């Protein structure tokens, strides 16, 4: 990083953060998603599968999980 122009102090802090993460310091899990959204968190794989299906079907991303649904427009429902 220093060779790329990052100040030495910043490079040292970044290296420390990367080292902590690689050592498992970020492996803990909270219940924040469940508490905020009222539903269990989805795995990245579940999210990807759901988004992929919606994209393949030509639907807008789902906003229902945050208590509202995006309005459907004629452009979103009319094939081109």
PyMOL commands that set and color helices and strands:
alter all, ss='L'
color gray80, all
select helices_A, chain A and resi 2-4+8-22+32-37+44-56+64-66+74-77
alter helices_A, ss='H'
color red, helices_A
deselect
rebuild
show_as cartoon
